[in-house]
Amino acid sequence: MKEVAFLVLAALPVWAQTPIESLIETARRGPTAAGLKDQITKTIGARGGQRVWGQDYLFVIDAPSAATISIDNQPPVPMLQIPGSTLWMLLTKMRTGVTHPYQYYSDGKPVGNRGDAVGYNPDSYPKAGVPKGKVSEQQTITSKIYDGMKSNFWVYASPGVDPSVPAALMVWQDGQGLIGEFSGLRLATVTENLVAQKLIPSMVHVMIQPGTSADGRAMRSIEYDTVDDKYPRFLMEEVLPLVEKMYKLRPDGYSRAIAGESSGGICAFNAAWVMPDNFARVDSALGSFRSIQWRPQEKLEGGNVYPFKVRKEPKRNIRIWMSDGSDDLENNHGSWPMQNIQMANSLKFRDYDFHFRFGPAAHGGAQAALDLPESLAWLWRGYDAAKTTDTFTIDPIEKVKPFFRVTIANRDVW
């Protein structure tokens, strides 16, 4: 393996502005502010998007004609054009601690998919005096288990990790989207704040990008949505031994968690289900417990079977945080929200140590980003570095709650 270089994330002086803060400050001066277009392109992208800092929410869309935006399901309001461009903007103040649905329009027609803006909680922002971790340069592995597939991965060590002392571990799917202090999830910042508060242990995050096969095919769904032991074996036999050349890792499942969103969410659960002695904590957001890789003619199960496997197969000693939104996807593979509710009820039926957060969000990372400080603290609560095992049992408060029930919210029931 090549020599590893590290990027040190230096603490920002209290007077230094982040790129997002600087962009919002410029946007406050209006669409004609000098340099606004260039800042948007650099910080958000040429096609627009949205950024949030505190109660300030900046929305930008690239549209050929007059643009409007609907936020929180309210009537659309006009956006302001940035001169000399097809970019339109709206800067507004809104609540934090929630997600805000939004939809762009141009000439009265929807532009792009409905999205959700995140009202980040305080632990998702950098704080003066909190030590920073460090993230490795991109690493690349060529898999034998997946017959020549190449995957990139990054390794982040939180403050307090000593390369010579075995550390707690979290493995993250779709890791390419987690790099950078202000990625959507803000994983590094949240980790650093929670470590400083002693709410989670110092740990190593391994962030893995879905692979590409030797003939150039995207392997994400094959890796993540297939219900078998192949991907967990890829982690255990190929990826983690490379990580251990950088940092020693604790081998006990009690000290290991695995996380992901969408197909990455079922992938995380599958790894813990197949190998509970290696991964005992799961963070599954928008989990694709659907029939994506169901191949009955090949006798291959799909994720749609998991609510029933949980009810009928031997119980695993794992702890699971789940989240989804009522506006999640419906397609030929199944229903994301309905299957996550079914999954939560199955976990409750078997007295698993689980928590299910069901909000209004669509298919995206907003709910997971909003919840991350809480979900990480919940997953690692009670962690004792002197232990190598514990028995996870349902919280007594959850035990007495009813099963989740569904009512029709968007049409008449008759």
Disulfide bonds with the S-S distance in Angstrom:
none
